[in-house]
Amino acid sequence: MKKLALLFLLSISFYSCKDEKKDNPTPDNICITSDVTYTNTVKPIITKNCVACHGAATPMNLNDVSTLQGIAQNGKLYKVITHADGVSPMPKNQAKLSDCDIEKIKVWIDAGAQNN
C-alpha cells in the first residue's frame, strides 16, 4: 500500500510540472522583422509618428516615398529616429519610436529602402 501511495504522489508531482514555454511559445514583446516592406511596415509607422509635422504641405514631405528613401539612404533617417548625437531627434519633443519600430525601419533601410 505504501508503494501505491508513493507512486500516486510521484505521478501527481510529475503531471503538475508542466513546461510553461509550451503554453506561451511567443512572448508579447517579440519584434517580428520578417517580410518588412515599405507599404505594409514602414509607411504605417511614418504615418502614425511623422506626417503630422512632415506632411504634404512641408518641405520634408514624408508621405513621398522618394523623400523618405533619400533620407534613409543618406543615413539621416536612422540617426534621427534613434536620437543620435548631432541630429535633431525625431519625433520632435517626443519619446523615441519603440525599439521594434526602429528595428523594422532599420531592416527596411538595410534592404535598400525599396518602394515595395
C-alpha positions as CSV (number, residue, x, y, z in Angstrom):
1,M,0.0,0.0,0.0
2,K,2.9,2.4,0.8
3,K,4.3,1.7,-2.7
4,L,1.0,2.6,-4.3
5,A,0.7,5.8,-2.3
6,L,4.2,6.8,-3.2
7,L,3.6,6.0,-6.9
8,F,0.4,8.1,-6.7
9,L,2.3,11.1,-5.2
10,L,5.0,10.8,-7.7
11,S,2.6,10.8,-10.6
12,I,0.7,13.8,-9.2
13,S,4.1,15.6,-8.9
14,F,5.0,14.7,-12.4
15,Y,1.8,15.9,-14.0
16,S,1.7,19.1,-12.0
17,C,5.1,20.1,-13.5
18,K,4.4,21.3,-17.0
19,D,6.5,23.2,-19.5
20,E,5.3,26.8,-19.3
21,K,7.0,27.5,-22.7
22,K,4.6,25.2,-24.5
23,D,1.7,27.2,-23.2
24,N,3.1,30.5,-24.4
25,P,5.5,29.9,-27.2
26,T,5.7,33.6,-28.4
27,P,6.1,36.3,-25.8
28,D,4.2,39.5,-26.4
29,N,7.4,41.5,-26.7
30,I,8.8,39.8,-29.7
31,C,9.5,42.1,-32.7
32,I,8.8,40.4,-36.0
33,T,11.0,41.9,-38.7
34,S,10.5,39.3,-41.4
35,D,8.7,40.5,-44.5
36,V,9.3,44.2,-43.8
37,T,8.1,46.3,-46.7
38,Y,7.6,50.0,-47.2
39,T,3.8,49.7,-47.8
40,N,2.9,47.3,-45.0
41,T,5.5,48.1,-42.3
42,V,7.4,51.4,-42.7
43,K,4.6,53.6,-44.1
44,P,2.2,53.0,-41.2
45,I,5.0,53.8,-38.7
46,I,5.9,57.0,-40.6
47,T,2.2,58.0,-41.0
48,K,1.5,57.4,-37.3
49,N,4.6,59.2,-36.0
50,C,5.9,61.7,-38.6
51,V,3.5,63.0,-41.1
52,A,1.6,65.3,-38.7
53,C,4.7,67.5,-38.9
54,H,6.2,66.2,-42.2
55,G,3.2,66.0,-44.5
56,A,2.4,67.1,-48.0
57,A,2.5,70.8,-47.2
58,T,6.0,70.7,-45.8
59,P,9.5,70.8,-47.4
60,M,10.2,67.4,-45.7
61,N,7.2,65.5,-47.1
62,L,7.5,62.0,-45.7
63,N,4.3,61.0,-47.5
64,D,6.5,61.0,-50.6
65,V,8.4,57.7,-50.6
66,S,11.2,59.1,-52.7
67,T,11.9,61.8,-50.0
68,L,11.9,59.1,-47.3
69,Q,14.2,56.9,-49.4
70,G,16.6,59.8,-49.8
71,I,17.0,60.4,-46.1
72,A,17.1,56.7,-45.4
73,Q,19.9,56.1,-47.9
74,N,22.0,59.0,-46.6
75,G,21.8,57.7,-43.0
76,K,19.8,60.6,-41.6
77,L,16.6,58.7,-41.0
78,Y,18.1,56.2,-38.8
79,K,20.1,58.8,-36.9
80,V,17.0,61.0,-36.1
81,I,14.8,58.1,-35.0
82,T,17.5,56.7,-32.7
83,H,18.1,60.2,-31.3
84,A,21.8,60.0,-32.3
85,D,24.2,62.8,-31.3
86,G,24.5,65.6,-33.9
87,V,20.9,65.5,-35.3
88,S,17.6,66.8,-34.2
89,P,15.8,63.8,-32.5
90,M,12.5,62.8,-34.1
91,P,9.7,62.8,-33.4
92,K,10.4,66.3,-32.1
93,N,9.8,66.8,-28.4
94,Q,8.6,63.3,-28.0
95,A,10.0,59.9,-27.0
96,K,11.8,57.8,-29.4
97,L,9.9,55.3,-31.5
98,S,9.6,51.9,-30.0
99,D,12.7,49.7,-30.3
100,C,10.6,47.4,-32.5
101,D,9.6,50.2,-34.9
102,I,13.2,51.4,-35.1
103,E,14.3,47.8,-35.9
104,K,11.7,47.5,-38.6
105,I,12.8,50.7,-40.2
106,K,16.5,49.6,-39.9
107,V,15.6,46.3,-41.7
108,W,13.9,48.3,-44.5
109,I,16.9,50.6,-44.8
110,D,19.4,47.7,-44.8
111,A,17.4,46.0,-47.5
112,G,17.8,49.1,-49.8
113,A,14.9,51.2,-48.7
114,Q,12.8,49.9,-51.5
115,N,9.3,51.2,-52.5
116,N,7.7,47.8,-52.0
